[in-house]
Amino acid sequence: MAFLELKGVSKSFGTGKDKVEVLKDINLSIEEGEFLAIVGFTGSGKTTLINLINGLEFPDEGEVLLNGKPITGPGPDRGVVFQNYSLLPWLSVYQNVKLAIDEVYPKASKAEKDERIRKYVEMVHLSHAIDKKPTELSGGMRQRVSVARALAMNPQVLLMDEPLSALDALTRGTLQEEIVKIWGEDQKTCLLITNDVDEGIIMADRIIPLTPGPRATLGPEFKVNFARPRVIAEINKNPEYKHLRNEILEYLIEVGANRKAEGGETYTLPDLKPVMPTGFFSRFMKSKKRA
């Protein structure tokens, strides 16, 4: 039995003629301690997939299982790192992490909570900024706080929904290395949602593409067999890296082209024409003459 499993999962939104099938027949198995990346197009349903696992959405068909038990809602066994940081701006780094600690460990002593908060803040190299508010931090530092908050809950699964997409290339590369290093220490089961193939290769054990929506489903898996730690500047010289990267990109391009050839979703735009208020033109011409 897989640690995290999706069996025949489908999800749609709306009803009747407005119904949109976002995901169709998703089958996925993730082993305990594995780092898996789902890569796909914008709008293909990657965030919906994450929400089904974290319990914010529920499938129309199929089931989502963690440790063999159905997921019935959000829980501390699944930590989430969002794309937009999701920090409370009036609280400090310490206080934002403390929110998670208070929720998961309500009976812990003040000293135990303090020790745990400082441990994870230090783990993401933010001890020097522990009393600063989010507005005083860079985008990369804010995302580190999100990672610290998720890890401080000691979740069984760490879910990351395009956590680095809003960052500049240098900060993104640094955080990729730090997240993988932290993962190596705790060996949490990780699911990364990304639209960056290189990011998946740098971070994950396996990469599985999500086909374009609507009715998106999972494509073939690609195993990443490079030894860790992986440095993009080094593995970029490896022919096997180039082969793997091209293989994934070619698959994504092919399924994208096929979806376009099939027609995808088409929309008829309304025939709109500007309507001027009555007497507008004559008033305009009079104003021009006075000028």
Buried (B, 14 or more C-beta within 10 A) or exposed (E): EBBBBBBEBBBBEEEEEEEEBBBBBBEBBBEEEBBBBBBBBEEBBBBBBBBBBBBEBBBBBBBBBBBEEEBEEEBEBBBBBBBEBEBEEEBBBBBBBBBBBEEBBEEBEEEEBBEBBBEBBEBBEBEEBBEBBBEEBEBBBBBBBBBBBBBBBBBBBBBBBBBBBBBEEEBBBBBBBBBBEBBEEEEBBBBBBBBBBBBBBBBBBBBBBBBBBBBBBBBEEBEBEBEBEBEBEEBEEEEEBEEBBEBBBEBBEEBBEEBEEEEEEEEEEEEEEEEEEEEEEEEEEEEEEEE
